[in-house]
Amino acid sequence: MPPMPVSCVPVVRALVTGTPAHHTRQADIQAAAQALFPRMAARPGLLTVFENAQIESRSLARPLEWYLSERGFGEKNQVFLEEARALIARLGREALAQAALAPQDVDAVIVVNTSGLSTPSLDAYLIETLGLNRHAARLPLWGLGCAGGAAGLARAADLVRAGFRRVLYVAVELCSLTLVKGDESKSNFVGTALFSDGGAALVVTAPDVPGPDPLLQLHGGYSTLIEDSADIMGWDVVDSGLKVRFSRDIPALVRGMMQENVAEALTTHGWARDDVQTFVVHPGGVKVLSAYEEALSLPDGALNTSRCVLRQYGNMSSVTVLFVLAQTLRGKPVGRGLLSAMGPGFSAEHVLIEFPAGKAPEDRAGERSASRV
């Protein structure tokens, strides 16, 4: 496997997104939360978090009534394994077909997740189930949270530059399983109003690998770990599962750092702010998106696709920004773009991307729910 030339610009050949079967209205989830957390729901103004989230529906790993009973960590994680494996196998198979890539030709496999545990890691399951090359490099990425979708894409490009010419990259999150019944913390209540489940699969290759026209090019990534920030977001591991932790004002952090951070990311790769026409941003919440717009002085409507994904699917952690990318591609963008997400660490991840002119990739970048398989 010879190393790729420094000038190699990896490309995305396929992008498939999907969700579990149980697509549920936000109004129904709000009613369930009132039953689960009656004292929290009675606090003045707290229940409005469901309306303020501006989410209309979300997909769940199990029917809504399943979440109304007490569940232990072991049971939740077993559901994670069953549903995550089924989803990534389906999406991975579809991505390979879209990229016209034989399973045995895959040189490396990346799986990103943070909402469940699997040992052996989920990439081993993909190799067995899809018949991938048993000598493929395996890179499971756990714990990056919402930033994982961007970081995984950057690592896939890095692997191609290192000589792994055909990479299957999968992200899967079942955040609904982190609901802790009886936990009356504000973090858990807010998570109940935001979190949802989904997956995505991409094929990233060297530009000279035969296949369909590329959906986009990957020019480079930029990672930032913010000093003394581990308390901002993460999981606390308790007997009943992974308990969400929020401790600081994330929109204020975005407003304070994102302008400089984006400028550094672009400058590192020789780009200027004016070069970027399209922003693909993880919708952690409506306030976070507004903070991005303010920090980067974006025009009205620049993050409408992120808002649309949030409204239709909720926050699927690492997966969400890949849904935003898929919907962005349907609009036939051209020119340069920046894909961005933030997550536990606390960290920021950026990927410099470029959309090929004159292509119509929307037919190969779509979403399907498991209920329609």
TORZAPA-276024 format. One record per residue: x, y, z of N, C-alpha, C in turn. Coordinates in steps of 0.1 Angstrom, whole numbers, plus 5000, padded with zeros to 4 digits. Layout:
TORZAPA-276024
XYZXYZXYZ;...
end
This chain:
TORZAPA-276024
500849885000500050005000500950125000;501250184988502150294988501550424994;502350515000501750635005501250724994;500150794997499550894987500451014986;500451074974501251204973500651314982;501451404986501051514995499851584989;499851604976498751674969497451604968;497351484973496151404972495051474980;493851494973492751554980491651444981;491451384992490451284994489051334990;488151234985486851274981485851184988;484651234989483451154994482751104982;482650964981481950904970480450874973;480150854986478750814990478550875004;477250905006476750945019475350905021;475150825031473750765034473450795048;472250845051471850865065470550795068;470250765080469050685084468750695099;467650655102467150655116466450525120;466350495133465450385137464050415133;463150315135461850315130460850405137;461150435150460150505158460250655158;459750715147459750855145458650915154;458951005163457951045173457851195174;456651245175456351385176456951445189;457451565188457951635200456851655210;455651685206454551705215454251575224;454451465218454251335225455351315235;456551345231457751335240457551425252;457051545249456851645260455851595270;454751535265453751475274454351365282;455151275276455851175283456751225294;457451335291458351395301457551455313;456451505311455551545322455251435331;455051315325454751195334455951145341;457151155334458351105340458851195351;458751325349459351425358458251525362;457351485370456251575373456651695381;457651675390458151795398458951895389;459751835380460451925371459451995362;458451925356457551985347456652095354;456552085367455752185374456552315377;457852315375458652435378458352535367;458052665371457652765362458652785350;458152775338458952805326459852685322;460052585330460952475326460452395314;459152365314458552285304458652355290;458852485290458952555277460252515269;461152445275462352395268461952315256;460852245257460452155246460052245234;459252355236458852445225460052525220;460852575230462052655226463052575218;463052445219464052365211463752375197;462552405193462152415179462352285171;462052175178462052045172460651995171;460351945159458951895156458851745158;459951665155459851525157461251465158;461351345164462651285166462451135164;463551065161463550915160464150855173;463550745177463850675189464150535187;465050475195465450335193464350245197;463450285206462350205210461050295210;459850225210458650305211458650395224;457950505223458050605234457650545248;456650455248456250395261457350315267;458350265260459450185265460250275275;460350405273461150495281460450535294;459250495296458450535308458750445319;459450325317459750235328461250245331;461550205343462950215348463850115340;464950155335465850065327467250085333;467949965334469349975339470249985328;471550015331472550035321472749915312;472749795318472849675310471749655299;470549685303469449675294469549775283;469849895287469950005277471049975267;472149925272473349905263473049785254;472249685258471849575250471049625238;470149715241469349785230470249855221;471249935227472150005218472849905208;473349795213474049705205473149645194;471949615197471049555187470649655176;470249775181469849875171470949945163;472149965170473250025163473849935153;473949805156474449705146473549705134;472249695136471349685125471349805116;471449925122471450045115472750065107;473950045113475150065106475449955095;474849835097475049735087474249775074;473049825076472249865065472849985058;473250085066473750215060475150185053;475950105060477250075054477149995041;476149905040475949835028475449925016;474550015020474050115010475150205005;476050255014477050345010478050275001;478450145004479350074995478750054981;477450034981476750014968476750144960;476450254967476450384960477850424955;478850384962480250414958480750314948;479950214944480450104935481650044940;481750014953482949964960482649824965;483449724961483249594967483749584981;483049514990483349515004484849475007;485349384999486649335002487749434998;487349534991488349634987488449754997;487749745008487849855018489149835025;489849945026491249945032491149985047;490150055051490050105065488650125069;488350105082486950125087487050215099;486250315099486050405111484650405116;484450385129483150395135483150495146;482250595146482150695156480950675164;481050675177479850675186480250715200;479250765208479550795222478350755231;477350705225476050685233475850535238;476850455235476750315240478150245239;478250125245479550065246479549925238;480649895232480749775224482249725224;482449615229483749545228483549405225;483949355213484749415203483949545198;484749635192484149765187483249735175;482449835172481449815161482049795147;483249835145483949815132484149665130;484449595141484649445139483349385134;482249425140480949375135480649405121;481049525116480849565102481749475093;482949445097483849365089483149225087;482649165098482049035098480749035089;479949135092478549135086478549175071;479449275067479449315053480449245045;481249165051482349095043483449185039;483749275048484849365044486249295045;487249365040488649315040489049285055;489349165058489749135072491149195076;491849255066493049315070492949475070;491649515069491449665069491849725082;492449845082492749915094491449955101;491449935114490249965122490450085131;489550185131489750305139488350335146;488050275158486950315165487150435173;486250535172486350665179485250675188;485550685202484450695212484750815221;483650885225483850985235483951125229;483851145216483951275210482551345210;481451275213480151345213479851405200;479251525202478751605190479851635180;481051645185482151675176482651555168;482151445171482651315165482351305150;481251365145480951355131481951425122;482351545127483351625120484751555121;485051515134486351455136486551325128;485451245128485551115120485751145105;485151245100485351285086486851325083;487351405092488751445091489651325092;489451235101490251115102490151025090;489051015084488850935072489750995061;489751125060490551195050492051165053;492451175066493851155069494251015065;493350915067493750775064493950765049;493150835041493350825026494650885023;494951005029496251065026497450975030;497250895040498250805045498450675036;497550655026497650545017496550445018;495550465027494450375028493350435019;493350375007492650444995491150434996;490550345003489150325003488750305018;488050405023487650415037486150415039;485650325047484250325051484150385064;483350495065483250575077481750575082;481550525094480150515099480050585113;478950665115478650725128477350675132;477150645145475850595150475650645164;474550695167474250745181472750705184;472550655196471250625201471150705215;471050835213471150925225469850915234;468750865228467550855236467750755248;468750655246468950555256469750615268;470150735268470850795279469850865289;468550865286467550915295467650845308;467750915319467750855332466450885339;465550785341464350805347464550835362;463950935367464050975381465151075384;465951105374467051205375466351335373;466251415383465551545382466551665380;467751635374468651745371468151815359;468551945358468152015346468851965333;470051915335470751855323469951745317;469451655325468751535321467451575314;466751675320465451725315465751795301;466751875300467051935287467451835277;468251735281468551625271467351555266;466351535275465051475271464351555260;464551685260463951775250464751775237;465951735237466851755225467251625218;467651525226468351405220467551315213;468151255202467451155194468451055188;468050975179468850865174468950865159;470150825154470350815139471750765136;471950745123473250695118473550755104;474850745101475250785087476450695083;476550675070477750605065478250675052;479550685051480250755040481350665035;481550675022482750615016483750735012;484950735017485950835014487050765007;487450814995488550744987489550844982;490650794977491550874969490850914956;491251034951490551084939490550994926;491650914925491750834913491150694915;490550664926489850534927488550534918;488350434910487250434901485950434909;484950504903483650514910482850634905;481650654911480850764907481550904910;480951004904481551134906481551174921;482551234926482651274940481551364944;481051354956480051444962480751574967;482051554972482751674977484251624979;485051724980486551704984486751744998;487751685004488151705018489551765018;489651895022490951965020491751955033;491151935044491951935057491051955069;491551925081490851935093491552025103;490852075113491452155123490752125137;491552085147491052045160491452145170;490652175180490952255191490352195204;491252175214490852135227490952255236;489852305242489752425250490352395264;491152485269491752475282490752475293;490952375303490052375315488552375311;488252285303486852285298486152145299;486752055306486151915307484751915313;484452015321483252015328482052065320;482252115308481252185300480152085296;480651965291479751865286480351725287;479451625289479951495290478951395296;479351275299478551175306479051155320;478251135329478551075342478050935342;478850835345478450695344477850665358;476450635358475750595370475150455368;474550395378474050265377472950255366;472250355364471150355354471650395340;472950425338473450445325474350565323;474350625312475150745309474250865311;474650945321473851065325474551185320;473751265312474251375305474651485315;475751555311476251675320476451795311;475751905314475952035309476252125321;477352205320477652295331477852435328;478052475315478352615312477552655300;477552785297476852845286477552825273;477152725266477852685253477652795243;476452855241476352965231477253085234;477453115247478453225251479853185247;480153055249481453005245481653025230;480652985222480752995207480953145203;480153235209480353375206481653425209;482253375220483553425224484753375216;484653255211485853195205485753155190;484553145184484453085171484953175160;484853305161485453385150486953355148;487653365159489153345159489453195155;488653105161488952965158488752925144;487752975137487452955123488553015115;488953135118490053205111491353125111;491653065123492852985124492752865116;491552795116491352675108491552705093;491052815088491152845074492552885071;493152965079494553015076495552905076;495352805084496252685085496352615071;495252625064495252555051495252655039;495652775042495752875032494452935026;493352915033492152975029491853105037;490953185031490553305037489053295040;488553375049487153375052486253395040;486653485031485753505020485753395010;486653295011486653175003485453085005;484853095017483852995022482453045019;481752975010480353005007479352935015;479652815020478752725026479252685040;478352695050478652645064477752535067;478452425071477752295075477952285090;477052315098477252335112476352235120;476952165130476152085139475152165147;473852135146472852205153472652155168;473552195176473452155190472252205197;471652315192470452375196470352505189;469152565190468852695183469752805188;469952805201470852915206472252905202;472752775200474052755195474252805181;473252775173473252815159473252965158;472453035166472353185166473753235170;474453165180475753215184476753205173;476653095165477553075153477353195143;476053215140475753325131476253455136;476153485148476653615154478153615154;478853515158480253515158480953525144;480353465134480853465121480253565112;479353645117478653745109478053685096;477353575098476753505087475453575082;475153575070473853635065472653555069;471553615068470253545072470153425063;469753315069469553195061470753105059;471953145064473153075061473052935068;472352925079472352795087470952735087;470152775076468752715076468752565075;469752505068469752365067470052295080;470952355088471152305102469852315110;469152425109467852435116466852335111;466852315098465852215093466152075098;467352035099467751905104467351895119;467652005127467252005141465751985142;464952055134463552055135462951915132;463551855122463051725117463551605125;464751615131465351495137465851515151;465951635156466551665169468051655169;468651645181470151635182470551495183;471151445173471651305172473151295175;473651395183475151395186475951395173;476951305173477951315162477251295148;476151225147475551205134474951325128;474551425136473651535131474351615120;475651645122476251725112476351655098;476351525098476351445086474951445079;473951455087472551485082472551615075;473151715082473151855076473951855063;475051775063475851775050475051705039;474251595042473451535032472351625027;471751705036470751795031471351915023;472551955027473252055020473552015006;473951895004474251844991473051844981;471851824987470651824978470451964972;470952064978470852194972471852234962;472652134958473652144947474652264949;475252264961476252374964477452364955;478152474953479352484946480352564954;481652544951482652624958483052564972;483652644980484252594992483352615004;483452525014482652525026483452485038;482752495049483352455062482352375070;482752255074481952175082482452185097;481552215106481952235120481052175130;481652135141480952075153481752095165;481052105177481752115190481252005199;482051965208481651855217482451845229;482251735237482951715250484451725248;485051785258486551805258486951925266;486352045264485452085253486252115240;485652075229486452085217485752135205;486452185195485852225182486552155171;485852105162486352035150485852105137;486752125128486452185115486952105104;486252085093486752025081486552115069;487652145062487552225050487052145038;485952175032485352095021485152185009;485052114997484752184985483852094976;482852164971481752094963482152114949;482152004941482452014927481352084919;481752174910480852244901480152154891;478952184889478152124878477651984881;477751934894477251804897475851814903;475151704903473851694910473851574919;474551584931474751464939473551434948;472451504947471351484957470751344956;470851274945470251144944471151034952;472351074955473250984962473551024976;472751124982472951164995471651185002;471051075006469651085011469551015025;468351035030468050975043466850875042;467050765049465950665049465850615064;464550595068464450545081464250395081;464650335092464550185093463150135090;462150215092460850165090460550155075;461350205067461150195052462050095045;462750025053463749925047462949805041;
end
